[in-house]
């Protein structure tokens, strides 16, 4: 029998798990390298997590067969907001902060895969 998640549990999974994984990545980088690289990795993860949380909120705002049109519109709106917010965060980080680009992008990519895994968990595929 598949477990049914309520809305709050979905948002916790969508936000808290990636954030915890991001903190673990930053700690591993801090232990293996230095604090500057860990800060860069943490920021890369945040740039992935924050827009992902907007997508999660828009996606799980509605549910049920009668609201399928609103669900679809939520996904489209959420994806558009995620794309725009990601671009803005990238620009802000590169303009105003001194970071190690390699660690920033590596953590960003790793958090994108985390988002996919979390989505699969929520859709009960994983």
Backbone atoms as SQL, in Angstrom:
CREATE TABLE atoms (id INTEGER PRIMARY KEY, chain TEXT, resi INTEGER, resn TEXT, atom TEXT, x REAL, y REAL, z REAL);
INSERT INTO atoms VALUES
  (1, 'A', 1, 'UNK', 'N', 0.836, -1.186, 0.000),
  (2, 'A', 1, 'UNK', 'CA', 0.000, 0.000, 0.000),
  (3, 'A', 1, 'UNK', 'C', 0.878, 1.246, 0.000),
  (4, 'A', 2, 'UNK', 'N', 0.571, 2.174, -0.881),
  (5, 'A', 2, 'UNK', 'CA', 1.362, 3.376, -0.991),
  (6, 'A', 2, 'UNK', 'C', 0.988, 4.368, 0.093),
  (7, 'A', 3, 'UNK', 'N', 1.998, 5.040, 0.621),
  (8, 'A', 3, 'UNK', 'CA', 1.765, 6.055, 1.640),
  (9, 'A', 3, 'UNK', 'C', 1.295, 7.340, 0.975),
  (10, 'A', 4, 'UNK', 'N', 0.266, 7.934, 1.525),
  (11, 'A', 4, 'UNK', 'CA', -0.235, 9.203, 1.028),
  (12, 'A', 4, 'UNK', 'C', 0.349, 10.335, 1.873),
  (13, 'A', 5, 'UNK', 'N', 0.942, 11.308, 1.226),
  (14, 'A', 5, 'UNK', 'CA', 1.507, 12.462, 1.913),
  (15, 'A', 5, 'UNK', 'C', 0.487, 13.594, 1.916),
  (16, 'A', 6, 'UNK', 'N', 0.383, 14.281, 3.040),
  (17, 'A', 6, 'UNK', 'CA', -0.444, 15.481, 3.010),
  (18, 'A', 6, 'UNK', 'C', 0.406, 16.647, 2.519),
  (19, 'A', 7, 'UNK', 'N', -0.220, 17.808, 2.373),
  (20, 'A', 7, 'UNK', 'CA', 0.453, 18.954, 1.771),
  (21, 'A', 7, 'UNK', 'C', 1.666, 19.408, 2.575),
  (22, 'A', 8, 'UNK', 'N', 1.549, 19.461, 3.893),
  (23, 'A', 8, 'UNK', 'CA', 2.663, 19.896, 4.741),
  (24, 'A', 8, 'UNK', 'C', 3.828, 18.917, 4.634),
  (25, 'A', 9, 'UNK', 'N', 3.545, 17.619, 4.639),
  (26, 'A', 9, 'UNK', 'CA', 4.615, 16.625, 4.504),
  (27, 'A', 9, 'UNK', 'C', 5.320, 16.762, 3.164),
  (28, 'A', 10, 'UNK', 'N', 4.566, 17.046, 2.110),
  (29, 'A', 10, 'UNK', 'CA', 5.179, 17.224, 0.795),
  (30, 'A', 10, 'UNK', 'C', 6.123, 18.416, 0.783),
  (31, 'A', 11, 'UNK', 'N', 5.676, 19.519, 1.366),
  (32, 'A', 11, 'UNK', 'CA', 6.535, 20.704, 1.394),
  (33, 'A', 11, 'UNK', 'C', 7.766, 20.482, 2.267),
  (34, 'A', 12, 'UNK', 'N', 7.612, 19.752, 3.367),
  (35, 'A', 12, 'UNK', 'CA', 8.775, 19.436, 4.207),
  (36, 'A', 12, 'UNK', 'C', 9.776, 18.599, 3.429),
  (37, 'A', 13, 'UNK', 'N', 9.273, 17.580, 2.727),
  (38, 'A', 13, 'UNK', 'CA', 10.167, 16.730, 1.945),
  (39, 'A', 13, 'UNK', 'C', 10.829, 17.550, 0.842),
  (40, 'A', 14, 'UNK', 'N', 10.065, 18.423, 0.198),
  (41, 'A', 14, 'UNK', 'CA', 10.569, 19.194, -0.937),
  (42, 'A', 14, 'UNK', 'C', 11.622, 20.210, -0.514),
  (43, 'A', 15, 'UNK', 'N', 11.526, 20.731, 0.721),
  (44, 'A', 15, 'UNK', 'CA', 12.440, 21.779, 1.165),
  (45, 'A', 15, 'UNK', 'C', 13.482, 21.260, 2.154),
  (46, 'A', 16, 'UNK', 'N', 13.061, 20.517, 3.166),
  (47, 'A', 16, 'UNK', 'CA', 13.978, 20.130, 4.242),
  (48, 'A', 16, 'UNK', 'C', 15.011, 19.099, 3.811),
  (49, 'A', 17, 'UNK', 'N', 14.607, 18.114, 3.032),
  (50, 'A', 17, 'UNK', 'CA', 15.587, 17.112, 2.603),
  (51, 'A', 17, 'UNK', 'C', 16.693, 17.710, 1.747),
  (52, 'A', 18, 'UNK', 'N', 16.353, 18.485, 0.722),
  (53, 'A', 18, 'UNK', 'CA', 17.439, 19.099, -0.046),
  (54, 'A', 18, 'UNK', 'C', 18.300, 20.040, 0.801),
  (55, 'A', 19, 'UNK', 'N', 17.693, 20.780, 1.719),
  (56, 'A', 19, 'UNK', 'CA', 18.484, 21.675, 2.561),
  (57, 'A', 19, 'UNK', 'C', 19.452, 20.883, 3.435),
  (58, 'A', 20, 'UNK', 'N', 18.986, 19.774, 4.017),
  (59, 'A', 20, 'UNK', 'CA', 19.860, 18.934, 4.843),
  (60, 'A', 20, 'UNK', 'C', 20.995, 18.344, 4.006),
  (61, 'A', 21, 'UNK', 'N', 20.690, 17.919, 2.808),
  (62, 'A', 21, 'UNK', 'CA', 21.723, 17.374, 1.924),
  (63, 'A', 21, 'UNK', 'C', 22.720, 18.467, 1.538),
  (64, 'A', 22, 'UNK', 'N', 22.221, 19.685, 1.313),
  (65, 'A', 22, 'UNK', 'CA', 23.101, 20.809, 0.987),
  (66, 'A', 22, 'UNK', 'C', 24.055, 21.105, 2.136),
  (67, 'A', 23, 'UNK', 'N', 23.563, 21.082, 3.353),
  (68, 'A', 23, 'UNK', 'CA', 24.422, 21.307, 4.523),
  (69, 'A', 23, 'UNK', 'C', 25.485, 20.214, 4.614),
  (70, 'A', 24, 'UNK', 'N', 25.084, 18.958, 4.359),
  (71, 'A', 24, 'UNK', 'CA', 26.052, 17.856, 4.405),
  (72, 'A', 24, 'UNK', 'C', 27.129, 18.021, 3.332),
  (73, 'A', 25, 'UNK', 'N', 26.723, 18.439, 2.137),
  (74, 'A', 25, 'UNK', 'CA', 27.703, 18.674, 1.067),
  (75, 'A', 25, 'UNK', 'C', 28.686, 19.758, 1.482),
  (76, 'A', 26, 'UNK', 'N', 28.171, 20.856, 2.049),
  (77, 'A', 26, 'UNK', 'CA', 29.049, 21.950, 2.489),
  (78, 'A', 26, 'UNK', 'C', 29.990, 21.488, 3.591),
  (79, 'A', 27, 'UNK', 'N', 29.509, 20.659, 4.513),
  (80, 'A', 27, 'UNK', 'CA', 30.382, 20.142, 5.574),
  (81, 'A', 27, 'UNK', 'C', 31.478, 19.245, 5.009),
  (82, 'A', 28, 'UNK', 'N', 31.130, 18.407, 4.067),
  (83, 'A', 28, 'UNK', 'CA', 32.135, 17.529, 3.450),
  (84, 'A', 28, 'UNK', 'C', 33.182, 18.363, 2.720),
  (85, 'A', 29, 'UNK', 'N', 32.742, 19.392, 2.001),
  (86, 'A', 29, 'UNK', 'CA', 33.683, 20.262, 1.299),
  (87, 'A', 29, 'UNK', 'C', 34.554, 21.018, 2.297),
  (88, 'A', 30, 'UNK', 'N', 33.963, 21.472, 3.413),
  (89, 'A', 30, 'UNK', 'CA', 34.740, 22.188, 4.437),
  (90, 'A', 30, 'UNK', 'C', 35.808, 21.290, 5.040),
  (91, 'A', 31, 'UNK', 'N', 35.468, 20.040, 5.297),
  (92, 'A', 31, 'UNK', 'CA', 36.439, 19.095, 5.873),
  (93, 'A', 31, 'UNK', 'C', 37.513, 18.747, 4.846),
  (94, 'A', 32, 'UNK', 'N', 37.087, 18.527, 3.591),
  (95, 'A', 32, 'UNK', 'CA', 38.036, 18.109, 2.561),
  (96, 'A', 32, 'UNK', 'C', 38.833, 19.231, 1.940),
  (97, 'A', 33, 'UNK', 'N', 38.334, 20.432, 2.008),
  (98, 'A', 33, 'UNK', 'CA', 39.017, 21.539, 1.343),
  (99, 'A', 33, 'UNK', 'C', 39.188, 22.706, 2.315),
  (100, 'A', 34, 'UNK', 'N', 38.324, 23.716, 2.198),
  (101, 'A', 34, 'UNK', 'CA', 38.392, 24.862, 3.101),
  (102, 'A', 34, 'UNK', 'C', 37.027, 25.531, 3.213),
  (103, 'A', 35, 'UNK', 'N', 36.922, 26.510, 4.086),
  (104, 'A', 35, 'UNK', 'CA', 35.654, 27.180, 4.353),
  (105, 'A', 35, 'UNK', 'C', 35.176, 27.986, 3.141),
  (106, 'A', 36, 'UNK', 'N', 36.098, 28.602, 2.416),
  (107, 'A', 36, 'UNK', 'CA', 35.722, 29.381, 1.233),
  (108, 'A', 36, 'UNK', 'C', 35.024, 28.497, 0.204),
  (109, 'A', 37, 'UNK', 'N', 35.599, 27.312, -0.059),
  (110, 'A', 37, 'UNK', 'CA', 34.979, 26.382, -0.999),
  (111, 'A', 37, 'UNK', 'C', 33.654, 25.857, -0.464),
  (112, 'A', 38, 'UNK', 'N', 33.567, 25.635, 0.837),
  (113, 'A', 38, 'UNK', 'CA', 32.320, 25.167, 1.451),
  (114, 'A', 38, 'UNK', 'C', 31.226, 26.219, 1.312),
  (115, 'A', 39, 'UNK', 'N', 31.593, 27.491, 1.498),
  (116, 'A', 39, 'UNK', 'CA', 30.620, 28.580, 1.316),
  (117, 'A', 39, 'UNK', 'C', 30.134, 28.617, -0.127),
  (118, 'A', 40, 'UNK', 'N', 31.031, 28.430, -1.060),
  (119, 'A', 40, 'UNK', 'CA', 30.655, 28.411, -2.472),
  (120, 'A', 40, 'UNK', 'C', 29.711, 27.255, -2.770),
  (121, 'A', 41, 'UNK', 'N', 30.016, 26.085, -2.221),
  (122, 'A', 41, 'UNK', 'CA', 29.159, 24.920, -2.429),
  (123, 'A', 41, 'UNK', 'C', 27.782, 25.134, -1.787),
  (124, 'A', 42, 'UNK', 'N', 27.758, 25.704, -0.590),
  (125, 'A', 42, 'UNK', 'CA', 26.497, 25.953, 0.092),
  (126, 'A', 42, 'UNK', 'C', 25.635, 26.933, -0.708),
  (127, 'A', 43, 'UNK', 'N', 26.250, 27.987, -1.226),
  (128, 'A', 43, 'UNK', 'CA', 25.510, 28.947, -2.045),
  (129, 'A', 43, 'UNK', 'C', 24.980, 28.304, -3.328),
  (130, 'A', 44, 'UNK', 'N', 25.772, 27.427, -3.928),
  (131, 'A', 44, 'UNK', 'CA', 25.311, 26.719, -5.124),
  (132, 'A', 44, 'UNK', 'C', 24.094, 25.864, -4.833),
  (133, 'A', 45, 'UNK', 'N', 24.107, 25.223, -3.673),
  (134, 'A', 45, 'UNK', 'CA', 22.942, 24.439, -3.271),
  (135, 'A', 45, 'UNK', 'C', 21.726, 25.302, -3.007),
  (136, 'A', 46, 'UNK', 'N', 21.942, 26.447, -2.362),
  (137, 'A', 46, 'UNK', 'CA', 20.818, 27.345, -2.091),
  (138, 'A', 46, 'UNK', 'C', 20.208, 27.894, -3.376),
  (139, 'A', 47, 'UNK', 'N', 21.051, 28.184, -4.358),
  (140, 'A', 47, 'UNK', 'CA', 20.548, 28.684, -5.631),
  (141, 'A', 47, 'UNK', 'C', 19.692, 27.617, -6.318),
  (142, 'A', 48, 'UNK', 'N', 19.924, 26.369, -6.028),
  (143, 'A', 48, 'UNK', 'CA', 19.077, 25.303, -6.569),
  (144, 'A', 48, 'UNK', 'C', 17.834, 25.082, -5.705),
  (145, 'A', 49, 'UNK', 'N', 17.969, 25.173, -4.388),
  (146, 'A', 49, 'UNK', 'CA', 16.870, 24.832, -3.471),
  (147, 'A', 49, 'UNK', 'C', 15.780, 25.894, -3.459),
  (148, 'A', 50, 'UNK', 'N', 16.146, 27.150, -3.408),
  (149, 'A', 50, 'UNK', 'CA', 15.140, 28.207, -3.288),
  (150, 'A', 50, 'UNK', 'C', 14.158, 28.223, -4.469),
  (151, 'A', 51, 'UNK', 'N', 14.628, 28.200, -5.711),
  (152, 'A', 51, 'UNK', 'CA', 13.664, 28.129, -6.823),
  (153, 'A', 51, 'UNK', 'C', 12.880, 26.810, -6.833),
  (154, 'A', 52, 'UNK', 'N', 13.523, 25.736, -6.401),
  (155, 'A', 52, 'UNK', 'CA', 12.835, 24.439, -6.341),
  (156, 'A', 52, 'UNK', 'C', 11.678, 24.486, -5.355),
  (157, 'A', 53, 'UNK', 'N', 11.852, 25.225, -4.260),
  (158, 'A', 53, 'UNK', 'CA', 10.772, 25.326, -3.274),
  (159, 'A', 53, 'UNK', 'C', 9.590, 26.111, -3.838),
  (160, 'A', 54, 'UNK', 'N', 9.862, 27.099, -4.686),
  (161, 'A', 54, 'UNK', 'CA', 8.775, 27.824, -5.343),
  (162, 'A', 54, 'UNK', 'C', 8.001, 26.881, -6.262),
  (163, 'A', 55, 'UNK', 'N', 8.718, 26.067, -7.015),
  (164, 'A', 55, 'UNK', 'CA', 8.064, 25.082, -7.870),
  (165, 'A', 55, 'UNK', 'C', 7.234, 24.116, -7.030),
  (166, 'A', 56, 'UNK', 'N', 7.785, 23.665, -5.925),
  (167, 'A', 56, 'UNK', 'CA', 7.048, 22.742, -5.059),
  (168, 'A', 56, 'UNK', 'C', 5.776, 23.354, -4.514),
  (169, 'A', 57, 'UNK', 'N', 5.853, 24.604, -4.094),
  (170, 'A', 57, 'UNK', 'CA', 4.662, 25.269, -3.570),
  (171, 'A', 57, 'UNK', 'C', 3.584, 25.389, -4.644),
  (172, 'A', 58, 'UNK', 'N', 3.978, 25.848, -5.832),
  (173, 'A', 58, 'UNK', 'CA', 3.003, 26.005, -6.914),
  (174, 'A', 58, 'UNK', 'C', 2.438, 24.660, -7.370),
  (175, 'A', 59, 'UNK', 'N', 3.261, 23.632, -7.349),
  (176, 'A', 59, 'UNK', 'CA', 2.838, 22.318, -7.822),
  (177, 'A', 59, 'UNK', 'C', 1.861, 21.642, -6.873),
  (178, 'A', 60, 'UNK', 'N', 2.041, 21.827, -5.583),
  (179, 'A', 60, 'UNK', 'CA', 1.202, 21.129, -4.614),
  (180, 'A', 60, 'UNK', 'C', 0.150, 22.021, -3.985),
  (181, 'A', 61, 'UNK', 'N', -0.124, 23.141, -4.631),
  (182, 'A', 61, 'UNK', 'CA', -1.147, 24.048, -4.129),
  (183, 'A', 61, 'UNK', 'C', -2.536, 23.428, -4.288),
  (184, 'A', 62, 'UNK', 'N', -2.746, 22.708, -5.369),
  (185, 'A', 62, 'UNK', 'CA', -4.023, 22.062, -5.649),
  (186, 'A', 62, 'UNK', 'C', -3.814, 20.564, -5.794),
  (187, 'A', 63, 'UNK', 'N', -4.863, 19.787, -5.546),
  (188, 'A', 63, 'UNK', 'CA', -4.822, 18.360, -5.824),
  (189, 'A', 63, 'UNK', 'C', -6.243, 17.855, -6.008),
  (190, 'A', 64, 'UNK', 'N', -6.368, 16.734, -6.667),
  (191, 'A', 64, 'UNK', 'CA', -7.673, 16.132, -6.926),
  (192, 'A', 64, 'UNK', 'C', -8.024, 16.205, -8.398),
  (193, 'A', 65, 'UNK', 'N', -8.869, 15.276, -8.814),
  (194, 'A', 65, 'UNK', 'CA', -9.225, 15.174, -10.223),
  (195, 'A', 65, 'UNK', 'C', -10.017, 16.387, -10.710),
  (196, 'A', 66, 'UNK', 'N', -10.788, 16.999, -9.836),
  (197, 'A', 66, 'UNK', 'CA', -11.597, 18.146, -10.233),
  (198, 'A', 66, 'UNK', 'C', -10.768, 19.408, -10.453),
  (199, 'A', 67, 'UNK', 'N', -9.574, 19.438, -9.936),
  (200, 'A', 67, 'UNK', 'CA', -8.727, 20.614, -10.061),
  (201, 'A', 67, 'UNK', 'C', -7.530, 20.368, -10.978),
  (202, 'A', 68, 'UNK', 'N', -7.691, 19.474, -11.931),
  (203, 'A', 68, 'UNK', 'CA', -6.559, 19.112, -12.793),
  (204, 'A', 68, 'UNK', 'C', -6.054, 20.311, -13.602),
  (205, 'A', 69, 'UNK', 'N', -6.954, 21.201, -14.016),
  (206, 'A', 69, 'UNK', 'CA', -6.524, 22.374, -14.764),
  (207, 'A', 69, 'UNK', 'C', -5.663, 23.289, -13.892),
  (208, 'A', 70, 'UNK', 'N', -6.061, 23.496, -12.627),
  (209, 'A', 70, 'UNK', 'CA', -5.278, 24.328, -11.716),
  (210, 'A', 70, 'UNK', 'C', -3.939, 23.677, -11.386),
  (211, 'A', 71, 'UNK', 'N', -3.920, 22.357, -11.290),
  (212, 'A', 71, 'UNK', 'CA', -2.670, 21.641, -11.030),
  (213, 'A', 71, 'UNK', 'C', -1.703, 21.872, -12.188),
  (214, 'A', 72, 'UNK', 'N', -2.199, 21.712, -13.410),
  (215, 'A', 72, 'UNK', 'CA', -1.348, 21.916, -14.582),
  (216, 'A', 72, 'UNK', 'C', -0.850, 23.357, -14.644),
  (217, 'A', 73, 'UNK', 'N', -1.745, 24.321, -14.399),
  (218, 'A', 73, 'UNK', 'CA', -1.347, 25.724, -14.399),
  (219, 'A', 73, 'UNK', 'C', -0.325, 26.006, -13.301),
  (220, 'A', 74, 'UNK', 'N', -0.457, 25.321, -12.146),
  (221, 'A', 74, 'UNK', 'CA', 0.509, 25.468, -11.064),
  (222, 'A', 74, 'UNK', 'C', 1.894, 24.982, -11.467),
  (223, 'A', 75, 'UNK', 'N', 1.943, 23.853, -12.173),
  (224, 'A', 75, 'UNK', 'CA', 3.232, 23.349, -12.644),
  (225, 'A', 75, 'UNK', 'C', 3.873, 24.316, -13.638),
  (226, 'A', 76, 'UNK', 'N', 3.077, 24.823, -14.574),
  (227, 'A', 76, 'UNK', 'CA', 3.606, 25.740, -15.581),
  (228, 'A', 76, 'UNK', 'C', 4.085, 27.025, -14.925),
  (229, 'A', 77, 'UNK', 'N', 3.264, 27.592, -14.045),
  (230, 'A', 77, 'UNK', 'CA', 3.635, 28.819, -13.345),
  (231, 'A', 77, 'UNK', 'C', 4.868, 28.590, -12.475),
  (232, 'A', 78, 'UNK', 'N', 4.895, 27.469, -11.757),
  (233, 'A', 78, 'UNK', 'CA', 6.024, 27.148, -10.888),
  (234, 'A', 78, 'UNK', 'C', 7.319, 26.981, -11.657),
  (235, 'A', 79, 'UNK', 'N', 7.247, 26.333, -12.799),
  (236, 'A', 79, 'UNK', 'CA', 8.456, 26.128, -13.605),
  (237, 'A', 79, 'UNK', 'C', 8.957, 27.451, -14.169),
  (238, 'A', 80, 'UNK', 'N', 8.047, 28.319, -14.587),
  (239, 'A', 80, 'UNK', 'CA', 8.451, 29.634, -15.100),
  (240, 'A', 80, 'UNK', 'C', 9.100, 30.469, -13.995),
  (241, 'A', 81, 'UNK', 'N', 8.486, 30.456, -12.807),
  (242, 'A', 81, 'UNK', 'CA', 9.061, 31.188, -11.680),
  (243, 'A', 81, 'UNK', 'C', 10.412, 30.603, -11.272),
  (244, 'A', 82, 'UNK', 'N', 10.516, 29.281, -11.308),
  (245, 'A', 82, 'UNK', 'CA', 11.778, 28.629, -10.945),
  (246, 'A', 82, 'UNK', 'C', 12.887, 29.057, -11.907),
  (247, 'A', 83, 'UNK', 'N', 12.601, 29.049, -13.189),
  (248, 'A', 83, 'UNK', 'CA', 13.608, 29.429, -14.183),
  (249, 'A', 83, 'UNK', 'C', 14.054, 30.877, -13.985),
  (250, 'A', 84, 'UNK', 'N', 13.098, 31.776, -13.835),
  (251, 'A', 84, 'UNK', 'CA', 13.430, 33.184, -13.661),
  (252, 'A', 84, 'UNK', 'C', 14.179, 33.454, -12.366),
  (253, 'A', 85, 'UNK', 'N', 13.711, 32.843, -11.278),
  (254, 'A', 85, 'UNK', 'CA', 14.351, 33.043, -9.984),
  (255, 'A', 85, 'UNK', 'C', 15.768, 32.474, -9.980),
  (256, 'A', 86, 'UNK', 'N', 15.969, 31.340, -10.653),
  (257, 'A', 86, 'UNK', 'CA', 17.309, 30.755, -10.755),
  (258, 'A', 86, 'UNK', 'C', 18.250, 31.706, -11.501),
  (259, 'A', 87, 'UNK', 'N', 17.780, 32.273, -12.589),
  (260, 'A', 87, 'UNK', 'CA', 18.609, 33.207, -13.361),
  (261, 'A', 87, 'UNK', 'C', 18.968, 34.430, -12.524),
  (262, 'A', 88, 'UNK', 'N', 18.003, 34.949, -11.789),
  (263, 'A', 88, 'UNK', 'CA', 18.257, 36.124, -10.946),
  (264, 'A', 88, 'UNK', 'C', 19.267, 35.787, -9.849),
  (265, 'A', 89, 'UNK', 'N', 19.108, 34.637, -9.206),
  (266, 'A', 89, 'UNK', 'CA', 20.044, 34.252, -8.139),
  (267, 'A', 89, 'UNK', 'C', 21.453, 34.036, -8.682),
  (268, 'A', 90, 'UNK', 'N', 21.560, 33.394, -9.854),
  (269, 'A', 90, 'UNK', 'CA', 22.874, 33.225, -10.467),
  (270, 'A', 90, 'UNK', 'C', 23.522, 34.576, -10.701),
  (271, 'A', 91, 'UNK', 'N', 22.770, 35.500, -11.256),
  (272, 'A', 91, 'UNK', 'CA', 23.318, 36.827, -11.544),
  (273, 'A', 91, 'UNK', 'C', 23.754, 37.527, -10.263),
  (274, 'A', 92, 'UNK', 'N', 22.924, 37.472, -9.228),
  (275, 'A', 92, 'UNK', 'CA', 23.267, 38.128, -7.963),
  (276, 'A', 92, 'UNK', 'C', 24.524, 37.537, -7.334),
  (277, 'A', 93, 'UNK', 'N', 24.623, 36.222, -7.361),
  (278, 'A', 93, 'UNK', 'CA', 25.798, 35.566, -6.771),
  (279, 'A', 93, 'UNK', 'C', 27.055, 35.941, -7.542),
  (280, 'A', 94, 'UNK', 'N', 27.000, 35.870, -8.873),
  (281, 'A', 94, 'UNK', 'CA', 28.200, 36.160, -9.662),
  (282, 'A', 94, 'UNK', 'C', 28.585, 37.637, -9.628),
  (283, 'A', 95, 'UNK', 'N', 27.619, 38.524, -9.459),
  (284, 'A', 95, 'UNK', 'CA', 27.928, 39.953, -9.431),
  (285, 'A', 95, 'UNK', 'C', 28.453, 40.391, -8.065),
  (286, 'A', 96, 'UNK', 'N', 27.812, 39.928, -6.995),
  (287, 'A', 96, 'UNK', 'CA', 28.086, 40.499, -5.678),
  (288, 'A', 96, 'UNK', 'C', 28.939, 39.648, -4.740),
  (289, 'A', 97, 'UNK', 'N', 29.131, 38.380, -5.034),
  (290, 'A', 97, 'UNK', 'CA', 29.865, 37.511, -4.112),
  (291, 'A', 97, 'UNK', 'C', 31.114, 36.936, -4.757),
  (292, 'A', 98, 'UNK', 'N', 32.123, 36.763, -3.943),
  (293, 'A', 98, 'UNK', 'CA', 33.348, 36.114, -4.388),
  (294, 'A', 98, 'UNK', 'C', 33.213, 34.633, -4.059),
  (295, 'A', 99, 'UNK', 'N', 33.178, 33.794, -5.088),
  (296, 'A', 99, 'UNK', 'CA', 32.980, 32.356, -4.891),
  (297, 'A', 99, 'UNK', 'C', 33.962, 31.566, -5.740),
  (298, 'A', 100, 'UNK', 'N', 34.091, 30.285, -5.396),
  (299, 'A', 100, 'UNK', 'CA', 34.814, 29.339, -6.229),
  (300, 'A', 100, 'UNK', 'C', 33.780, 28.735, -7.176),
  (301, 'A', 101, 'UNK', 'N', 33.875, 29.068, -8.445),
  (302, 'A', 101, 'UNK', 'CA', 32.860, 28.681, -9.421),
  (303, 'A', 101, 'UNK', 'C', 32.717, 27.169, -9.541),
  (304, 'A', 102, 'UNK', 'N', 33.808, 26.445, -9.461),
  (305, 'A', 102, 'UNK', 'CA', 33.730, 24.995, -9.590),
  (306, 'A', 102, 'UNK', 'C', 32.851, 24.388, -8.501),
  (307, 'A', 103, 'UNK', 'N', 33.076, 24.762, -7.243),
  (308, 'A', 103, 'UNK', 'CA', 32.285, 24.204, -6.140),
  (309, 'A', 103, 'UNK', 'C', 30.848, 24.694, -6.198),
  (310, 'A', 104, 'UNK', 'N', 30.650, 25.933, -6.603),
  (311, 'A', 104, 'UNK', 'CA', 29.315, 26.496, -6.731),
  (312, 'A', 104, 'UNK', 'C', 28.497, 25.690, -7.746),
  (313, 'A', 105, 'UNK', 'N', 29.054, 25.488, -8.936),
  (314, 'A', 105, 'UNK', 'CA', 28.332, 24.766, -9.982),
  (315, 'A', 105, 'UNK', 'C', 28.181, 23.285, -9.665),
  (316, 'A', 106, 'UNK', 'N', 29.194, 22.686, -9.058),
  (317, 'A', 106, 'UNK', 'CA', 29.101, 21.279, -8.685),
  (318, 'A', 106, 'UNK', 'C', 27.968, 21.049, -7.684),
  (319, 'A', 107, 'UNK', 'N', 27.882, 21.899, -6.678),
  (320, 'A', 107, 'UNK', 'CA', 26.807, 21.762, -5.694),
  (321, 'A', 107, 'UNK', 'C', 25.451, 22.053, -6.336),
  (322, 'A', 108, 'UNK', 'N', 25.393, 23.029, -7.226),
  (323, 'A', 108, 'UNK', 'CA', 24.148, 23.331, -7.925),
  (324, 'A', 108, 'UNK', 'C', 23.660, 22.119, -8.705),
  (325, 'A', 109, 'UNK', 'N', 24.557, 21.483, -9.443),
  (326, 'A', 109, 'UNK', 'CA', 24.189, 20.302, -10.235),
  (327, 'A', 109, 'UNK', 'C', 23.769, 19.152, -9.326),
  (328, 'A', 110, 'UNK', 'N', 24.506, 18.943, -8.235),
  (329, 'A', 110, 'UNK', 'CA', 24.145, 17.866, -7.308),
  (330, 'A', 110, 'UNK', 'C', 22.760, 18.107, -6.704),
  (331, 'A', 111, 'UNK', 'N', 22.430, 19.357, -6.408),
  (332, 'A', 111, 'UNK', 'CA', 21.122, 19.653, -5.832),
  (333, 'A', 111, 'UNK', 'C', 20.014, 19.526, -6.876),
  (334, 'A', 112, 'UNK', 'N', 20.321, 19.696, -8.145),
  (335, 'A', 112, 'UNK', 'CA', 19.326, 19.444, -9.181),
  (336, 'A', 112, 'UNK', 'C', 18.952, 17.962, -9.201),
  (337, 'A', 113, 'UNK', 'N', 19.962, 17.093, -9.076),
  (338, 'A', 113, 'UNK', 'CA', 19.681, 15.661, -9.007),
  (339, 'A', 113, 'UNK', 'C', 18.926, 15.307, -7.738),
  (340, 'A', 114, 'UNK', 'N', 19.231, 15.990, -6.650),
  (341, 'A', 114, 'UNK', 'CA', 18.483, 15.779, -5.409),
  (342, 'A', 114, 'UNK', 'C', 17.028, 16.151, -5.606),
  (343, 'A', 115, 'UNK', 'N', 16.771, 17.244, -6.316),
  (344, 'A', 115, 'UNK', 'CA', 15.396, 17.634, -6.609),
  (345, 'A', 115, 'UNK', 'C', 14.654, 16.572, -7.402),
  (346, 'A', 116, 'UNK', 'N', 15.350, 15.943, -8.341),
  (347, 'A', 116, 'UNK', 'CA', 14.741, 14.864, -9.114),
  (348, 'A', 116, 'UNK', 'C', 14.414, 13.684, -8.211),
  (349, 'A', 117, 'UNK', 'N', 15.346, 13.318, -7.327),
  (350, 'A', 117, 'UNK', 'CA', 15.105, 12.197, -6.426),
  (351, 'A', 117, 'UNK', 'C', 13.970, 12.480, -5.450),
  (352, 'A', 118, 'UNK', 'N', 13.899, 13.704, -4.953),
  (353, 'A', 118, 'UNK', 'CA', 12.809, 14.078, -4.053),
  (354, 'A', 118, 'UNK', 'C', 11.472, 14.024, -4.796),
  (355, 'A', 119, 'UNK', 'N', 11.455, 14.483, -6.034),
  (356, 'A', 119, 'UNK', 'CA', 10.231, 14.427, -6.833),
  (357, 'A', 119, 'UNK', 'C', 9.787, 12.986, -7.046),
  (358, 'A', 120, 'UNK', 'N', 10.740, 12.110, -7.324),
  (359, 'A', 120, 'UNK', 'CA', 10.403, 10.694, -7.494),
  (360, 'A', 120, 'UNK', 'C', 9.844, 10.112, -6.206),
  (361, 'A', 121, 'UNK', 'N', 10.390, 10.508, -5.085),
  (362, 'A', 121, 'UNK', 'CA', 9.888, 10.040, -3.793),
  (363, 'A', 121, 'UNK', 'C', 8.455, 10.509, -3.575),
  (364, 'A', 122, 'UNK', 'N', 8.192, 11.766, -3.918),
  (365, 'A', 122, 'UNK', 'CA', 6.854, 12.300, -3.735),
  (366, 'A', 122, 'UNK', 'C', 5.866, 11.648, -4.705),
  (367, 'A', 123, 'UNK', 'N', 6.321, 11.275, -5.874),
  (368, 'A', 123, 'UNK', 'CA', 5.457, 10.610, -6.841),
  (369, 'A', 123, 'UNK', 'C', 5.447, 9.095, -6.649),
  (370, 'A', 124, 'UNK', 'N', 6.132, 8.632, -5.634),
  (371, 'A', 124, 'UNK', 'CA', 6.207, 7.222, -5.261),
  (372, 'A', 124, 'UNK', 'C', 6.828, 6.363, -6.354),
  (373, 'A', 125, 'UNK', 'N', 7.791, 6.949, -7.104),
  (374, 'A', 125, 'UNK', 'CA', 8.515, 6.187, -8.107),
  (375, 'A', 125, 'UNK', 'C', 9.791, 5.594, -7.543),
  (376, 'A', 126, 'UNK', 'N', 10.263, 6.163, -6.433),
  (377, 'A', 126, 'UNK', 'CA', 11.532, 5.719, -5.867),
  (378, 'A', 126, 'UNK', 'C', 11.372, 5.102, -4.527);
